[in-house]
């Protein structure tokens, strides 16, 4: 069944949408986008304010100031800072959960252990912490340090930044006054600034956003990525299958969904135990399978010790409704981020047996029960996981006989597990082969792509076309976040990617190294993993990161935490491409600051281009400047 507004490269999504339409269900995100119609021009440009009861105010030619007197630049900058603050809060919520988990490990009360002690020792040595004692004692010291960092006031610079960041960057940040304190107090200060009539200076508001990007970036992205590697193990090459077709109707199917992998990892491991497999078989299933969704799945796919418990990756956040619509999923376990409210409507409207179960203190859906006993607690994680598995088994018993299960056959082989260590291993122990390929012109450089997927251009279409253009231009892509699922489904992370999409130079490098042209670096929070790679490469060459032939890209950013990723990258000296056009262009001086003037301060800027081909050209030109 054709659909002129259902733009997506994914055949499985097209098939599932057609299946839903055939049943008379026309309430997916495709239809919701169509019904919303045109987007508000003022809101899209950041020229609308709803902060006080005298509004809403809209900045326009005949009204260039709000009722309070704020101009377009102050308004756009203040609006953006609010979004940045929310994104940082979301990322540092993950960090807080990680600290809670670490504390329980230190006390011997959590079902996790240190898998990479060498990284733990490296991290503690970099922070100048005592490395004598048991692993639990080391973890305890690390927790104490990070908790103090989190709670530092704004006039107490983060030690973690001064110890991990290149000296050249720290010097720049100090000179600009953006070396931040802990996120709790940085966020508190920013929250006060965005109140009406407090801070309306677009330059100060921009500097405040950079402070938030650095504070959340080092605490949440970098520290949390390191801790996950310490506990789960550092990334190493894994393989598997992605797309809705990985589901198997004969099994009890559990989807671990969201961005925080702690609960999902325990459920996936426990579900493989004979006890639960046998219970599932006793009710008529062949067993239990657990699948990754969004960044929870991407994180668990990064190393063999966690990937072995997953039976596939179903997709990114816009795929979730279609995954549920198969009728084959018995439980969606929803941790923090991207529990789409449309899921509840779909499950209830179709009278599906599927249980939607929040496992995070911040996830709530209307008309979906959220039981406190299932909110992730590291000291009770195994007990909670067992109960969640039993919930899925009970749901399997209630599958509707009258609902015909429909699972598309589409699934694609992927290669994952790239990080600093595994990438160096592929390169033979040194980054020299990569730099030699760039210096010789065989490849143009590297793009670190961390992205969601939005509804403005269908489902992933923009990102798909953008990545293909990069590969055609001999640009190696490191990818993380929801864009990873898109790349996996469309064959960009396997040998097909290099055969069908890579330019001759990139293809030759990939074949020599036996890697795909798109390297999966994990979840969106694993921007921290990319940042650590950038810092390591800059240190190896003895240069500031701004000199590296690297560009960052978020071709379809969606959640506000993506703003933290972008601010961290630009602060590190890595120019960053963003799309859709962010709500800043209503402020001309503010736009000029972020897209041009900031380069004079940080050695990097934000780049905006709403066409995927032209965006790839823009990035190619940026990389040429770095290598000429």
N, C-alpha and C positions, 0 to 999 in steps of 0.2 A: 504494500500500500504506500503510495507516494505521499510525501509531505513537504510542501515547498518552504516551510519555516523550520524544519528539523535539520539544521546544518550540523553535521558531525562526520569525521572520518571513520568513526567506529561502526562497523557493520552490525555488531552485536546490539548496540544501542538502537540503531535503526530498526532492527528486527523486533526488539522488545517494545519499542514505541508502537510499531505496527500491530503487535499482539495486543497491547493495551487498547489501542483504538478500535480493534475488532470487537472488543468486549464493551465498547461504549465509554471507556474511561479516557477522558480528555483533560486531565488535570496535572500533567507533568510540568517540569520547568519550561519545556518548549511552549506549551499553551499559556503558562503564566506570563512569560515574556511577551508573547503576542498580545495578551489582554491588557498589559500595562501600557502599551503604546509608547508615545514619544516621551523621552526623558526631559525633566525640567532643566532648561538651559542655564538658569541661575545656579541651581544646585550642582550641576555638572561642572561648572567653572569655579565653584567655591565662592560665589558672590551672594550667597543667601545666609542670613543669620536668624536663628530661632532661640537665641539665648535668653531674651527677656520678654516680658509681656507687652512691650511696646512694638514688638515685631509681629510677624517676620519682616525683616528689611531685605530689600534687594538692591544691589548696587548697579546702577545703569547710567546712561549718558545724562539724562535729565535729573538724576538723583545720585551724584557721585559719592555721596557720604551717607552712612546710616543715620538714623535719628539721633544716635549718641555722638556722631561725628567721625566714626571709624571709616577709614578709606578701604578701597578694594584690596590693597596689599596686606594691610593688617587683618582684614577679615579672612582672606584666603589662608594666610599663615596661621591664624588662630584656629580655623577649622581643621587644618592639616595637623596641627599639634594635638588637638583632641583625639584624632584618629591614631596618631603615633602613640599617644599615652595609653590608649586602649590596647593597641597591639603589644606594647611592652608589658602591660599587665597580664595579657594572655600568655605570652612567652614565659614571664617570670612566675606565673602560676605553675607551669610545668617545672620550672626550676625549684619552686617551693616543694612540689611533690617529690622531686628527686632528692632534695635534702632530707625530707621525711623518710624516704626509703633508705638513704645512706645511714641515717641515725639508727634506724631499726637494724640494719646490717651490723653496725658497730656494736649494738647491744645484743647481737645474736638472736634477734627476734624476727628476722625476715628470711624468706626462702631464696635468697640470692647469695652469691659468693663472688669473690674477686676472680675474674678470668684472665685479666691482663695486669699482673703485678708490676711488670716493667713500666707500663704506662702510669700506673699509680705512683711509682717511685719517681718517674720523670716529672710528673705534675707537681708532686710535693717538693722535689728539689728545685724546680723553677720558682715555686712560691717561697722557698727557703724555710720549709717546715721540717721538723725532726723526722727522720725516716727510720729510727730505731723502734723495735717492738713488733708485736703481732700485727697481722693484717687488720684485725678489728680495731686495734689501737691507732693504726695509721688512718683508717677510715674515720675514726672518731675525731682525730685532729683536723682532718680535712673538712669535716662537717662544721666544726667549731669555727674554723677560719672563714668558710664561705657564708656562714650565718652572720658573722661579724661584718663581712663585706656587704651583704644584702642590706644591713641596717645602718650603714654609714650615712652620716649627714652629707649635705651637698658640698660642704667645705672640707670634706675628708676624701681625697682622691682614692679610687679603688686601687689597691695593691696589685690585684690580679692583672690589671691593665699595665701597670708599670713593669711587672715581671714578665709578661708574655708578649706584649706588643713591641715592635721594633723601636729602638731609641729615637730614630728620625721621626716616627709618627708621634710618639709621646711628646717630643719637643714641639711639634706643630700644634697638638691639642692643648698643651699648656699655654702656648702663645695666644691661642684663640679663646682661651677660657672655657674650653669644653671638656676638660678632663673631669669626669663625673664622680659622684659618690654612689652610694647604694641605691637600688631602684626604688625602694620604699619611699625615701625622702626626695629623690629626684622626681618621682611621679607626683608626690604631694605638692611640690613646688610648681610643677607644670599644671596641675589641676587648678591651683589658685590663679595662675597666670591667665587661663582661658576664661575666667569669669568676666562679665561685662565691665568695661572701664578700669581694668587693672593693667594688662599689658597689651598694647595695640601697636607696638613697634615690630614690624615684620622681620627685621634683622635679629632682634633679641629672641623673638619667637622661633626663628629658624635655628639659632644657636642652641636654644633649649631643646629643640627636636633632636639635634645632633648629640647632645648630652644623653638624652634618653636612648638613642640608638647605640651609643657606646656602652652605657650602663647595662641595658638589657642584652646587648650583643655579646658582651664578655661574660656576664653572669649566666644568662639563659642559653644562648647559642653555643658559645665556646665551652664554658664549664660543664654544661649539661651533656654536650656531645662527648667530652672527655670522660665523664662519669659513666655514661652508658657503655662506652668502649671498655672502661675498667671492669664493669660488672658483667656485661654481656660478652665481652671479647671485642678486640679491634676488627674492623672489616676485613674480610677475605673473600675470595671469589666464590660465588654461589650461582646456581642455575635453577630455573623452574619455569612455570607457565603462568601467564596472566590473561585476563579477560573473563567475562561472565561465564564462558564455557568451561571454566575449571570446576564449577559446581557439579555435584553428583547427587541426583535425586534419591538414590538408594541409601544415602547416609544421613545421620543427624548432622546438620550443617550449622556451624557457628561462625559468624563473621566478627572479627575484632576490628573495631572501626574507630577512627579518630587520629589523635596525634601523640598520645602518651602511652608508651608500650608496656608499662610495668604489669598491669593486670592481664593484658592480652597475652603476654609471654608466659604467665603462670597458667592461664587457661589452656593455651595451646600445648604446653608440656603435660599438664595433668590429663588432658583429654586423650592422650596417647597411651595412658596406663591401661593395662588389661582389665582392671576393675570396671572402668567406665565403658571401654569398648564392649565388654561382655554384657553390661546392662543394656547398652544400645541394641546389641544383637538379640537380646531376650525379648525386645518389643517389636522385632521385625526389621530393624535396620541392619545394614552390613557392618556398621561401626560408626565412628564419629570422625568428621573432618573439620578442620579449622582453617579459615581463610583470612588473609590480610585485606584491609581496605584502607585507602588513603595512606597517611603517614605512619600509622601504627604498623601496617603491613610493610611499608618501605623500610622502616627501622629494623624490623625483625628479619628482613631478607638480607641484611648486610653482612651477616656472619653465619657460618655453618651451624654453630651451636644453637642458634635461635631459628634459623631458616628451616632446619630439618623437621620442626614441629608444624610448619605451615603446609597446606595443600594447594596453595596458589594465591595469587593476588587478584581480587575481583575488579578493582578499578579505582578511580578518583572520586572526589566528592559529588560530582554531578552524575555519577553512575549509580549512586546508591538506591534511588527509586526503582531503577530498572532491575537491579539485583534482587530487591525485595519482591518485585512483581513476578519473578520466576515462579514463586510459590514453593521454592525448594529450600529457603533459608528458615531455620527454626529459631535462631536467636541472633539479633544484632546487639553486640555489647558496645555501648557508645561511651567512649572516653572523651576528654576535652577536645573541642573544635569540630565544626562541620557536621553536627547532628541536624540535618536539614528538617525544618518543620513540616515540609511536604511529605516526609516519610510517614508521619502519624496519620495524615489524611488518606494516603494511599492504602496503608494497612487496614484502616477502619472501613474505608469505602469498599474495598474489595473483600472485606471480611476474611482477611488472611489470618492464619494461625500464628504467624511470625511474631515473636516477642521482641519488643524494643526495650532494652534494659540499660538505663544510664548507670555508669560505674564511676562517675566523677561528680564531685560536689557542685560543679558549676553547670552541669548539663541537665536541662529540663525541657520537656516537650509537652505542649498542651494535650490533655487527655491521655497521657502516658504516665503510669505509676512509676515513681522513683523511690525505691526502698533504701532507707539509710543503711541497711545491712549489706548492701551491694556497693556502697561508695568505697572506692579503693582504700584499703588500710594495709600497709606493708606487714604489720604484725599479725594480720588475719588473712593474708592474701590467698593462702592455700585453701583454707576453709571456705572463703568466698568463692574461689574458683570452682570448688567442688559443687557448691550450691548452684552456681551459674550453669555448669555443665548439666546438672539435673534439670534445671529449668528448660534447657534446650531439648533434653530427652523427653520431658513431659509435653513440650510443644509438638514434637514429632508425632506423638500419639494423636494429636488433635488436627493433623493436616486434613483440610477439607477434601472429601472424596469428590466433590462436584467442581473443584477448582483444578483445571488441567495444568499440571506443571509444565512450564515451557522454558527450556534452557537452550540458548543458541549454542551451536557447535564451535563457535569461534574461540580459539585460545592460541596464544603465541609464546614461543620459547624466549626466555630472556636470560641475560647474564647480569649479575649484580655484585655488590660487595667491594666497591672501590672506595678506598680511603688513602690516607698518606702512605701507610705501610704497604698496602696491597698494590697501590699504583707504582711505588718504587720497586717492588718485587717484579712487577711486569716489565719495568724499564731496565731490569738487570741490576738493581741496587743503587742506581744513581739517576738523577734527573737529566744527565747530560744528553741522552738520546733525544729527549723531548726538545731541549734547547737547540741541539744540532739540526733537528728537522725544521725548527722555526727559523734559525739563522740561515739555513740553505734555501729557504723559501718553499720547502716541500709542503709545509702547512703554514697558515697565516698567524696562528695563535690559538688561544683557548678562550672559550666562553663558559663561565660558571652560571648555569641557568637554574634558578630556583623560582618556581612559579606554581600558582594555583591553576584554576581554569574558570573562566567567567562565562556569563550568558550573553554577553554583548555580541559575540561572533559565533553563536551556536555553541557547540560543545567541543572545545579543543582545536577547532579548525585553524585559528590564528597561530597557535603554538606549533601545530603540525607543519604548516606552510613555512613558518619562520625557521624552524629547525632544519627543514629540508634545504632552505636557502643557505643557511650557515654551512651545512655539510658540503653542499655543491661548491662552496667557495673555499674548501679545504680548511675549515675551522673545526677543531676538536671541541666537543661539547661535554661538559660535566653537568649532570642534571640531578635535581633533588625536588622533593615535594610532589604535589599532584601531577605535575608535568611528567614525572617519572612513570606513572601509570600509563599515560598517553604514549610515551615513547616505547614502553614495553609492549603494549597492545598493537602498535603499528610497526613493530619489528625493527625499531631503531636501535635497540640494545642487544641485537644478535648479529650473526654474520650477514643476514639479509641487509642490514643497515649499511654496512660498508660496500656491499656489492651493488645495491640499487640506488643509494643516495649520496655516497661520498664522492668528492672530486678525486681526480687521479692521484694527487699528492697524499691526501688524507687516506685514501684507500690503500696506498702502498705502505704507509706507516702502520695502519691498523692490521694489515695482513702480516707484516713483519713481526708485530708484537702479539698477533692473534687476539685482538680486542675489537669490540664494536666501536663505531664512531661516536656513540653517545654512552658515557660511563655513568652508571647509577651510583650516586653518592648518598642516597638515603632520603630521609624525611626533610620537610622544609626547615626544621630547626637545625638540620645538619649544614646549614649555612656556616655554622661553627666549624664543621669539618673542612669546608672549602677555605674559610678564613685561616685555619691552622696550616693548610697547604700553602696558601699565599705567603704567610709569615715565614714558613720553612724555606720556600723557594727564594724569597728575598734575602733571607739570612745566608743561604747557600751561595748566592751570587754576590753578596755584600752590597746590595742596593736597597733603596727605598721601594716598597711595594708598587708605587706609582710608575716605576720603570718597567715593570713586568708586562709581557705581551698578553695581557688578560683583560677581559671586559666581563662585567656581570650583566645579567639580563633577567627580567621578570616580565615575559611577554603577555601574561594574563594574571597579574596579581589580583587577589580578591580580598582575603582577610587582612585586617589591619596589622597583624604581626608581620606581614610581608614588608611593611614600611620600615620595620626594624632591620630586616635583612638589607634593604637598600641603603639605609643610613649607615649601617655598619660597613658595607662595601665602599661607599664613597668616602667615609671617614678614613678607611685604610688606604685610600688613594686609587681605588678601582672605579673607573667610570661605569655607570650603571644605566642600562636601557630599561624603561618602564612603559607598560601599556596595560590597559587603556589609559588615555591621557588623564593624569590625576587632577583632582579638583583644585588646581593652583592657577590656571591660565587666566582667571578673572582678575588676578593681580599682576600687572605687567612688570613692575619692579621685582616682585617676589619671584616671578617666573624667570626673569633674567638672572637673578641671584642663583637659583638652583640649577639652571641649565647652562650658565656661562660664567658668571663672576666667581662662583664657588671654586672653580678650577684653580684660580689664582691663589686660593687659600689652602686647598686640600690636595691639589694636583689631580682632581677628578671632578666629574660633574654628572648630573642626570641628563639622559638623552630621551627625547620623546619623538615618536614617529608612528602614526596609526596604520601604516601599510607594512605588511611583513617583508616584502621584497626590499623596499626602501630601508627598512630597519636593518636588515642584514647588510645592505650596502653601507649604511652608516657605521655599523660595527666593524666591517672590513676596513673602512678608511681609518677608524680609530686604532685598529691593530697595526695598520701600516705605519702610522705615526710612531708607534712604540718600537718598531723594528727597523726604521729607516736610519 
